[in-house]
Amino acid sequence: MAKDLPEKQEMILFCEMEDEQRNIYDAYRNDFRNQILGTIETQGIQKSQLTILQGLMKLRQICDSPAILNETEKFENHSIKLDELSREITENIGNHKALIFSQFLGMLALIRAKLEELG
């Protein structure tokens, strides 16, 4: 750890998806549930692990923003996380620096665009 950096501070913010994001999440969740149950029934639980992991990954992406899904149908950027992050940065970060991490490059692109929009 670099000695010239201040001590790390972590903030955990809980937020509830709004209707548009929740509707997309629920639709995918229901589809994946049916797909997973069908795969388990035909191939067994061991051979269903990839389907389960793919379903969980898509649901995690939707929790960030449905816009980052790599689907043929593109979704709008309904993201309570991005809204909360923007609010937190605008109201509480001030002139300080902050590191923001995401597992998904698509989400980092949305964050970058939002920060540029905010100046």
Kinemage of the C-alpha trace (Angstrom):
@kinemage 1
@onewidth
@group {chain A} dominant
@subgroup {mainchain}
@vectorlist {calphas} color= white
{ca met a 1} P 0.000 0.000 0.000
{ca ala a 2} L 1.330 3.415 -0.925
{ca lys a 3} L 2.155 5.447 2.149
{ca asp a 4} L 1.175 8.765 0.549
{ca leu a 5} L -2.450 7.690 0.051
{ca pro a 6} L -5.077 8.355 2.697
{ca glu a 7} L -6.673 5.415 4.439
{ca lys a 8} L -9.299 3.699 2.327
{ca gln a 9} L -12.917 4.530 3.107
{ca glu a 10} L -15.680 2.306 1.854
{ca met a 11} L -19.334 3.244 1.566
{ca ile a 12} L -22.091 0.731 1.094
{ca leu a 13} L -25.269 2.217 -0.305
{ca phe a 14} L -28.412 0.130 -0.587
{ca cys a 15} L -30.910 1.048 -3.263
{ca glu a 16} L -34.105 -0.438 -4.622
{ca met a 17} L -34.600 -0.833 -8.362
{ca glu a 18} L -37.265 1.404 -9.850
{ca asp a 19} L -40.129 0.024 -11.934
{ca glu a 20} L -38.486 -0.080 -15.395
{ca gln a 21} L -35.340 -1.814 -14.149
{ca arg a 22} L -37.351 -4.136 -11.852
{ca asn a 23} L -39.651 -5.208 -14.708
{ca ile a 24} L -36.686 -6.178 -16.904
{ca tyr a 25} L -35.055 -7.991 -13.968
{ca asp a 26} L -38.245 -9.919 -13.145
{ca ala a 27} L -38.769 -10.956 -16.779
{ca tyr a 28} L -35.197 -12.273 -17.083
{ca arg a 29} L -35.379 -13.937 -13.672
{ca asn a 30} L -38.539 -15.809 -14.647
{ca asp a 31} L -37.084 -16.853 -18.017
{ca phe a 32} L -33.864 -18.077 -16.408
{ca arg a 33} L -35.747 -19.942 -13.693
{ca asn a 34} L -37.726 -21.842 -16.334
{ca gln a 35} L -34.628 -22.436 -18.464
{ca ile a 36} L -32.597 -23.673 -15.493
{ca leu a 37} L -35.348 -25.976 -14.239
{ca gly a 38} L -35.717 -27.410 -17.736
{ca thr a 39} L -31.969 -27.965 -18.067
{ca ile a 40} L -31.793 -29.630 -14.649
{ca glu a 41} L -34.692 -31.893 -15.582
{ca thr a 42} L -33.154 -32.973 -18.899
{ca gln a 43} L -29.405 -32.941 -18.082
{ca gly a 44} L -29.139 -33.063 -14.286
{ca ile a 45} L -27.799 -30.502 -11.850
{ca gln a 46} L -24.098 -31.083 -12.665
{ca lys a 47} L -24.512 -30.301 -16.362
{ca ser a 48} L -26.695 -27.275 -15.579
{ca gln a 49} L -24.008 -25.239 -13.815
{ca leu a 50} L -23.094 -23.163 -16.889
{ca thr a 51} L -26.752 -22.243 -17.451
{ca ile a 52} L -27.063 -21.262 -13.772
{ca leu a 53} L -23.901 -19.107 -13.893
{ca gln a 54} L -24.994 -17.410 -17.125
{ca gly a 55} L -28.367 -16.604 -15.580
{ca leu a 56} L -26.800 -15.150 -12.444
{ca met a 57} L -24.380 -13.050 -14.526
{ca lys a 58} L -27.221 -11.546 -16.591
{ca leu a 59} L -29.207 -10.736 -13.447
{ca arg a 60} L -26.161 -9.040 -11.908
{ca gln a 61} L -25.738 -6.965 -15.070
{ca ile a 62} L -29.391 -5.908 -14.949
{ca cys a 63} L -28.872 -4.817 -11.333
{ca asp a 64} L -26.182 -2.446 -12.624
{ca ser a 65} L -28.092 -1.372 -15.741
{ca pro a 66} L -30.059 -3.290 -18.375
{ca ala a 67} L -28.224 -1.146 -20.957
{ca ile a 68} L -25.050 -3.225 -20.476
{ca leu a 69} L -26.683 -6.506 -21.500
{ca asn a 70} L -25.119 -7.878 -24.660
{ca glu a 71} L -28.454 -8.747 -26.239
{ca thr a 72} L -29.922 -8.193 -29.685
{ca glu a 73} L -32.571 -6.020 -28.028
{ca lys a 74} L -30.956 -2.948 -26.490
{ca phe a 75} L -32.409 -1.613 -23.268
{ca glu a 76} L -32.406 1.954 -22.049
{ca asn a 77} L -30.145 2.911 -19.183
{ca his a 78} L -32.463 2.463 -16.200
{ca ser a 79} L -29.982 2.302 -13.339
{ca ile a 80} L -30.714 3.178 -9.742
{ca lys a 81} L -27.069 2.396 -8.949
{ca leu a 82} L -25.864 4.999 -11.420
{ca asp a 83} L -28.381 7.511 -10.071
{ca glu a 84} L -27.225 6.886 -6.487
{ca leu a 85} L -23.553 7.005 -7.454
{ca ser a 86} L -24.112 10.323 -9.239
{ca arg a 87} L -25.941 11.725 -6.235
{ca glu a 88} L -23.208 10.558 -3.848
{ca ile a 89} L -20.434 12.067 -5.972
{ca thr a 90} L -22.257 15.361 -6.473
{ca glu a 91} L -23.366 15.800 -2.864
{ca asn a 92} L -20.602 14.219 -0.794
{ca ile a 93} L -17.327 13.750 -2.691
{ca gly a 94} L -16.622 17.424 -3.383
{ca asn a 95} L -13.099 17.982 -4.705
{ca his a 96} L -11.814 14.679 -3.345
{ca lys a 97} L -10.785 11.794 -5.559
{ca ala a 98} L -12.650 8.518 -5.576
{ca leu a 99} L -12.022 5.110 -7.119
{ca ile a 100} L -15.043 3.348 -8.503
{ca phe a 101} L -14.905 -0.316 -9.430
{ca ser a 102} L -17.205 -2.492 -11.472
{ca gln a 103} L -16.792 -5.998 -12.813
{ca phe a 104} L -18.539 -4.946 -16.014
{ca leu a 105} L -16.805 -2.738 -18.571
{ca gly a 106} L -20.194 -1.649 -19.885
{ca met a 107} L -21.059 -0.220 -16.484
{ca leu a 108} L -17.731 1.619 -16.320
{ca ala a 109} L -18.584 3.184 -19.707
{ca leu a 110} L -21.957 4.335 -18.337
{ca ile a 111} L -20.259 5.762 -15.239
{ca arg a 112} L -17.724 7.596 -17.391
{ca ala a 113} L -20.458 9.089 -19.581
{ca lys a 114} L -22.407 10.182 -16.495
{ca leu a 115} L -19.326 11.779 -14.909
{ca glu a 116} L -18.577 13.644 -18.152
{ca glu a 117} L -22.190 14.814 -18.214
{ca leu a 118} L -21.805 16.071 -14.623
{ca gly a 119} L -18.548 17.825 -15.509
